[in-house]
Amino acid sequence: MPKRHKFSIRARLTFIFVLAVAAILSVTGVSLVHLVHHSLVSDADNEIQSQMIRTQEIFANAKSVDNYRVILAMHGDVVIQVTNLAGTKVWAASSAISKAPVLARTDADTPTGARLALKMVGTTRDKATLSRISSGEIGTIATRRGPGLIFGFLYGEGIDHSVDVLMASLVVSFPLLLLITGGLIWIGMGLALAPVESIRRRVDTIAATDLSQRVPPTGGKDEIARMARTVNAMLDRLEASSQFEQEFVSNASHELRSPLTTLLATTERAAMDPDRADWNEVGEVVIREGRRLETLIDDLAWLARHDEHRAEIQSVDVDLDDLLFEEGHRVRLLSELSVDTTMVRPTRVTGDPAMLKRMIRNVVDNAARYATEELRFDSHYEGAEAVVTVADDGEGIDVGQSDRFFERFVRSDPARARHSGGTGLGLAIVAEIVERHGGSSSFVTTDVGTKIELRVVRERRAFPGSTRRST
């Protein structure tokens, strides 16, 4: 069973796009936090190094030795502390930490020859100061008191605090941004799908009322315009199919009613006065009309089956000349007509044998129905086509108006055709078979009577729904 969605396509697409935007924002946010943190650390390191170098230059240029603590001026967010090598006495400090004790020492666990490592010293006295410093750097310094250590720290709100503020901002802004994005996508999807919904409502109305109406074209060459044209083309086919179905049913019911009416009238009249009824005539009428019903029902079933393309079409070698000879022999046995087959030449094509046999028989029966004394058969090749003609010596027709005779339930003489057993479907079936075999059918001009010409492709390897078999 097909999966049934609880939500509309608009809701599903909006959800998918919001998820995609959320993923992009998440990746962007993580990358932004990482980039900002790296940038802040790099800037802090550079600033600390710069202030430490400046402090070293100040001590290097000092001309006197002071035994008391030197207070250094603040530059930016960096504080400096200078101690002796043992880390027990503060020689100088920035004004912000001028009263603070020793804040850091060298790490005793640092490998020999490695860069000096910083180790923070925490006591109750300097707890408040330690909470405001971060990103420490350590180095050595030469003073007039002797060698010492110089420490540089970032003072104030630390890098971690800045990163936390950024993350908090992102956490607050991202959901709001997703909400706004979802709303815009929802509105955009609604606007984009509005023409589709309009077309759906229009088609729903057309299907329920009048198939002759159409979806208004939107213009342009976008998907909506193409869909509108496709829907209108489909409605054209549906309207044509509906009209054809109505005409087919109407014509079929009319054709079936005629022999049934004849049968009922004949049998009822005989039943009302059985002693005076001509039962031989009644039997002839019943047999004639019964055969006509059988032919009509068979033709209708064939057309219905092939209209739905359910019949399997074979592809084998078929000799059309043999079929013409067989039909000539049949006509001679069943009638007094003479059949001229002197122009029949060996003519082999690839096609469905049952269909081609029905094609030949329908054409011959149609010609025999209107012939006076003679039928003339012809078969030969013309290029890639096999040509078959069947002519009679009866009353001719207007060739210019003859195409309609290949339509269903059309007769050149309705009264005469009914009397002779015609159903008006024989030539329609011929046209269908010829078309399936890549050919054409038509009436052609002749001096006497009527001539039908059939053209079939000699080698047609593939038919719609065909199967290839060898003989």
C-alpha positions in Angstrom: 0.0 0.0 0.0 1.3 3.5 -0.8 2.5 5.5 2.2 -0.1 8.0 3.5 1.3 11.3 4.8 -0.4 13.1 7.6 1.0 16.4 6.7 0.7 18.5 3.5 3.6 18.8 1.1 3.9 22.4 2.1 4.4 21.4 5.8 6.8 18.6 4.9 8.9 20.9 2.6 9.0 23.6 5.2 10.1 21.1 7.9 12.8 19.8 5.6 14.1 23.2 4.7 14.1 24.3 8.4 16.1 21.2 9.3 18.6 22.0 6.6 18.9 25.6 7.8 19.3 24.4 11.4 22.1 22.1 10.4 23.8 24.9 8.5 23.4 27.3 11.4 24.8 24.7 13.8 27.8 24.1 11.7 28.2 27.9 11.2 27.8 28.6 14.9 30.4 26.0 16.0 32.8 27.3 13.4 32.2 30.9 14.5 32.8 30.1 18.2 36.0 28.2 17.3 37.2 31.0 15.1 36.4 33.8 17.6 38.1 31.8 20.4 41.2 31.2 18.3 41.3 34.9 17.3 40.9 36.2 20.9 43.6 33.8 22.1 46.0 34.9 19.3 45.3 38.6 19.9 45.8 38.2 23.7 49.1 36.4 23.2 50.3 39.0 20.8 49.3 41.8 23.2 50.9 40.2 26.2 54.1 39.5 24.3 54.2 43.2 23.2 53.7 44.5 26.8 56.4 42.1 28.1 58.9 43.3 25.5 58.1 46.9 26.4 58.6 46.2 30.1 61.9 44.5 29.4 63.0 47.6 27.5 62.0 49.9 30.4 64.1 47.8 32.9 67.0 47.6 30.5 67.1 51.4 30.1 66.7 52.1 33.9 69.6 54.1 35.4 68.9 53.5 39.0 68.1 50.6 41.2 65.0 51.0 43.4 64.5 48.5 46.3 60.8 49.2 46.4 58.1 47.8 44.1 57.8 49.6 40.8 54.3 50.4 39.6 54.0 50.0 35.8 51.4 51.9 33.7 48.5 49.9 32.3 48.4 49.4 28.5 45.1 48.0 27.3 43.9 44.8 29.1 47.4 43.5 29.9 49.0 43.5 33.3 52.6 42.8 34.0 54.3 41.4 37.2 58.1 41.2 37.6 59.6 38.9 40.4 62.9 37.6 41.4 64.0 34.2 40.0 62.9 32.4 43.2 59.4 33.9 42.8 59.3 35.1 46.4 59.4 38.9 45.9 57.6 41.3 43.5 59.9 43.8 42.0 57.3 45.5 39.7 53.6 45.3 38.8 51.0 47.0 36.7 48.8 49.5 38.6 45.8 47.1 38.6 47.7 44.4 40.5 50.2 46.7 42.3 49.3 45.3 45.7 49.0 41.7 44.7 51.5 39.1 46.0 53.4 36.8 43.6 50.8 35.4 41.3 52.8 32.8 39.4 56.0 30.9 39.4 57.9 28.7 36.9 56.7 25.2 36.7 59.2 22.9 38.4 58.1 20.0 36.2 59.2 21.7 33.0 61.9 19.6 31.2 65.4 21.0 31.1 66.0 23.1 28.0 62.2 23.6 27.4 60.4 26.9 27.4 59.5 28.3 30.7 56.1 27.1 31.8 53.7 29.2 34.0 52.3 27.9 37.2 49.7 30.1 38.9 49.9 30.5 42.7 46.6 30.8 44.5 46.1 32.1 48.0 43.2 33.6 49.9 44.7 37.1 49.5 45.0 37.0 45.8 41.8 35.1 45.1 40.0 38.2 43.8 42.9 39.2 41.6 43.3 35.7 40.2 39.6 35.6 39.2 40.2 38.6 36.8 43.4 37.4 35.1 43.9 34.8 32.3 46.1 33.8 29.4 49.4 34.1 31.3 52.8 34.3 29.7 56.3 34.0 31.4 59.7 35.0 30.5 63.1 36.1 31.9 64.1 39.7 32.4 67.4 41.5 33.2 67.3 44.2 35.8 69.8 46.2 37.8 68.8 44.0 40.7 69.8 41.0 38.8 67.9 38.5 36.6 64.3 38.0 37.3 61.0 36.7 35.9 58.4 38.6 34.0 54.7 37.5 33.9 52.1 38.9 31.5 48.4 38.4 32.0 45.1 39.4 30.3 43.2 41.3 32.9 39.5 41.8 33.2 36.8 39.8 31.5 38.6 36.7 30.1 38.4 35.0 26.8 36.2 32.3 28.1 33.7 34.9 29.2 33.7 36.5 25.8 33.2 33.1 24.2 30.4 32.3 26.7 28.7 35.6 25.8 29.0 34.8 22.1 27.5 31.3 22.6 24.7 32.7 24.7 23.9 35.1 21.9 23.9 32.3 19.4 21.7 30.1 21.5 19.1 32.9 21.8 19.4 34.2 18.2 19.4 30.8 16.3 15.9 29.7 17.4 14.6 33.1 16.6 16.3 33.0 13.2 14.9 29.5 12.6 11.4 30.7 13.5 11.7 33.6 11.1 13.2 31.3 8.4 10.4 28.7 8.9 7.8 31.5 8.6 9.3 32.8 5.4 9.7 29.4 3.9 6.0 28.6 4.8 4.9 31.8 3.1 7.1 31.2 0.1 5.9 27.6 -0.3 2.3 28.8 0.0 2.9 31.3 -2.8 4.8 28.7 -4.9 2.1 26.1 -4.5 -0.8 28.4 -4.9 -1.0 28.0 -8.7 -0.9 24.2 -8.2 -3.8 24.3 -5.8 -5.6 26.6 -8.2 -5.1 24.2 -11.0 -6.2 21.3 -8.7 -9.4 23.1 -7.8 -10.1 23.9 -11.4 -9.6 20.4 -12.5 -11.8 19.1 -9.7 -14.5 21.4 -10.9 -14.1 20.4 -14.5 -14.1 16.7 -13.7 -17.4 17.2 -11.7 -19.1 19.4 -14.3 -18.0 19.9 -17.9 -14.9 18.3 -19.6 -15.0 21.0 -22.3 -13.6 23.6 -19.8 -9.9 24.1 -19.5 -7.3 25.3 -17.0 -6.4 29.0 -17.7 -2.9 29.1 -19.1 -0.4 30.9 -16.8 2.0 31.9 -19.6 5.8 31.6 -19.4 7.8 28.4 -19.6 8.2 27.4 -16.0 7.0 24.2 -14.3 3.5 25.6 -13.5 3.0 26.7 -17.1 4.1 23.3 -18.4 1.8 21.6 -15.9 -1.2 23.7 -17.0 -0.5 22.8 -20.6 -0.1 19.1 -19.7 -3.3 19.1 -17.7 -5.2 20.8 -20.6 -3.8 18.2 -23.0 -5.0 15.5 -20.7 -8.4 17.1 -20.5 -8.5 17.2 -24.3 -7.8 13.4 -24.4 -10.4 12.8 -21.6 -13.0 14.8 -23.4 -12.3 13.1 -26.7 -12.4 9.7 -25.0 -15.6 10.6 -23.2 -17.3 11.7 -26.4 -15.9 8.7 -28.2 -17.3 6.4 -25.5 -20.7 8.0 -25.6 -20.8 7.7 -29.4 -19.5 4.2 -29.3 -22.1 3.1 -26.7 -24.9 4.9 -28.6 -23.9 3.4 -31.9 -23.4 0.0 -30.5 -26.8 0.0 -28.7 -28.4 1.2 -32.0 -26.7 -1.6 -34.0 -27.6 -4.2 -31.4 -31.2 -3.0 -31.2 -31.8 -3.4 -35.0 -31.3 -7.2 -35.2 -32.9 -7.8 -31.8 -36.0 -5.8 -33.0 -36.1 -7.9 -36.1 -35.8 -11.1 -34.2 -38.5 -10.2 -31.7 -40.9 -8.9 -34.3 -40.5 -12.1 -36.4 -40.8 -14.5 -33.6 -43.8 -12.6 -31.9 -45.7 -12.5 -35.2 -45.1 -16.2 -35.8 -46.1 -17.0 -32.2 -49.4 -15.1 -32.5 -50.5 -17.4 -35.4 -48.3 -20.4 -35.5 -50.5 -22.3 -37.9 -50.2 -19.7 -40.7 -46.6 -18.7 -39.9 -43.9 -19.5 -42.5 -41.4 -21.2 -40.2 -38.8 -21.6 -42.9 -38.8 -17.8 -43.3 -38.7 -17.4 -39.6 -35.7 -19.7 -39.3 -33.9 -17.8 -42.0 -34.5 -14.5 -40.3 -33.4 -15.9 -36.9 -30.2 -17.4 -38.4 -29.4 -14.2 -40.4 -30.0 -11.8 -37.6 -28.3 -14.1 -35.1 -25.2 -14.3 -37.2 -25.3 -10.5 -37.6 -25.4 -10.2 -33.8 -22.5 -12.6 -33.4 -20.4 -10.6 -35.9 -21.3 -7.3 -34.3 -20.5 -8.6 -30.8 -17.2 -10.1 -32.0 -16.2 -6.8 -33.7 -17.1 -4.8 -30.6 -15.1 -7.1 -28.3 -12.1 -7.0 -30.7 -12.2 -3.2 -30.8 -12.6 -2.9 -27.0 -9.7 -5.3 -26.4 -7.4 -3.5 -28.8 -8.4 0.0 -27.6 -7.1 -0.9 -24.2 -3.9 -2.5 -25.8 -4.5 -5.7 -23.9 -4.2 -8.0 -26.9 -0.7 -9.4 -27.4 0.6 -8.8 -30.9 2.8 -11.5 -32.4 5.6 -10.8 -34.9 6.0 -13.7 -37.4 6.3 -14.1 -41.1 2.9 -14.0 -42.9 2.3 -14.6 -46.6 -0.4 -12.1 -47.7 -0.7 -13.8 -51.1 -1.7 -17.0 -49.4 -4.4 -15.2 -47.4 -5.8 -13.6 -50.6 -5.9 -17.0 -52.3 -7.8 -18.5 -49.3 -10.3 -15.6 -49.4 -10.8 -16.0 -53.1 -11.5 -19.7 -52.7 -14.0 -18.9 -49.9 -15.8 -16.3 -51.9 -16.2 -18.7 -54.8 -17.7 -21.4 -52.5 -20.2 -19.0 -50.8 -21.3 -16.9 -53.7 -21.6 -16.7 -57.5 -18.9 -14.0 -57.8 -15.8 -14.6 -59.8 -12.5 -13.8 -58.3 -9.5 -12.6 -60.3 -6.2 -13.5 -58.5 -3.9 -13.3 -61.5 -2.2 -10.1 -60.1 -1.4 -11.7 -56.8 2.3 -12.0 -56.3 4.3 -13.6 -53.5 4.1 -11.0 -50.7 5.5 -11.8 -47.3 5.5 -9.4 -44.3 6.3 -9.6 -40.6 3.2 -9.3 -38.4 0.5 -10.8 -36.4 -1.1 -13.7 -38.5 -4.5 -13.5 -36.9 -4.8 -9.7 -37.3 -3.6 -9.8 -40.9 -6.0 -12.6 -41.7 -8.9 -10.6 -40.2 -7.7 -7.5 -42.1 -7.8 -9.4 -45.5 -11.2 -11.0 -44.7 -12.9 -7.8 -43.7 -11.8 -6.0 -46.8 -12.8 -9.0 -49.0 -16.2 -9.2 -47.3 -16.8 -5.5 -47.7 -15.9 -5.7 -51.4 -18.1 -8.9 -51.9 -21.0 -7.2 -50.2 -21.1 -4.5 -53.0 -19.8 -6.4 -56.0 -22.0 -7.2 -58.9 -20.1 -10.0 -60.7 -16.4 -9.9 -59.9 -13.7 -9.2 -57.4 -10.1 -8.5 -58.3 -7.1 -9.1 -55.9 -3.6 -7.7 -56.2 -0.5 -8.0 -54.0 3.1 -6.8 -54.7 6.0 -4.9 -53.1 6.7 -1.2 -53.4 9.9 -0.4 -51.7 9.8 -1.2 -48.0 6.0 -1.8 -48.1 3.8 -4.6 -49.2 0.7 -3.4 -51.1 -2.6 -5.3 -51.2 -5.6 -4.1 -53.3 -9.1 -5.5 -53.4 -11.5 -4.2 -56.0 -15.1 -4.9 -56.9 -17.3 -4.0 -59.9 -20.2 -2.5 -57.9 -21.3 1.0 -57.5 -18.4 3.3 -56.9 -17.9 5.9 -54.1 -16.5 9.4 -53.8 -12.9 8.7 -53.1 -12.5 12.3 -51.8 -15.0 11.5 -49.0 -13.9 7.9 -48.4 -11.7 8.4 -45.3 -14.8 8.5 -43.1 -15.7 4.9 -44.1 -12.8 3.7 -42.0 -14.4 5.3 -38.9 -16.6 3.2 -36.7 -20.3 2.6 -37.5 -20.0 4.5 -40.8 -21.5 3.0 -44.0 -21.7 4.2 -47.6 -25.3 2.9 -47.7 -26.7 2.2 -44.3 -29.9 0.5 -45.5 -28.0 -1.7 -48.0 -25.3 -2.5 -45.5 -27.9 -3.7 -42.9 -29.7 -5.8 -45.4 -26.4 -7.5 -46.4 -25.3 -8.0 -42.8 -22.8 -5.1 -42.4 -22.0 -3.7 -39.0 -20.1 -0.6 -39.9 -17.1 -1.9 -38.0 -15.3 -4.0 -40.5 -13.2 -1.2 -42.1 -12.6 0.4 -38.8 -11.0 -2.8 -37.6 -9.0 -2.9 -40.9 -7.7 0.6 -40.2 -6.7 -0.3 -36.7 -4.8 -3.4 -37.8 -3.0 -1.6 -40.6 -2.0 1.2 -38.3 -0.6 -1.4 -35.8 1.5 -2.8 -38.6 3.0 0.6 -39.5 0.9 1.0 -42.7 -2.1 2.8 -44.1 -5.5 2.1 -45.7 -7.4 4.1 -48.2 -9.8 3.9 -51.2 -8.1 4.7 -54.5 -9.6 5.8 -57.8 -10.5 3.1 -60.2 -12.4 3.0 -63.6 -15.1 0.6 -62.4 -16.5 0.0 -58.9 -14.4 0.5 -55.8 -10.8 -0.4 -54.8 -9.3 -0.5 -51.4 -5.5 -0.3 -51.0 -3.7 -1.6 -47.9 0.0 -0.8 -47.3 1.9 -2.8 -44.6 5.6 -2.4 -43.7 7.5 -5.5 -44.9 9.9 -5.8 -41.9 8.5 -4.5 -38.7 10.4 -6.0 -35.8 8.6 -4.4 -32.9 4.9 -3.7 -32.3 3.4 -2.1 -29.2 3.1 -5.1 -26.9 4.4 -7.5 -29.5 6.3 -10.8 -29.1 8.8 -12.0 -31.7 8.5 -15.6 -32.8 10.1 -17.5 -35.7 8.3 -19.9 -38.0 
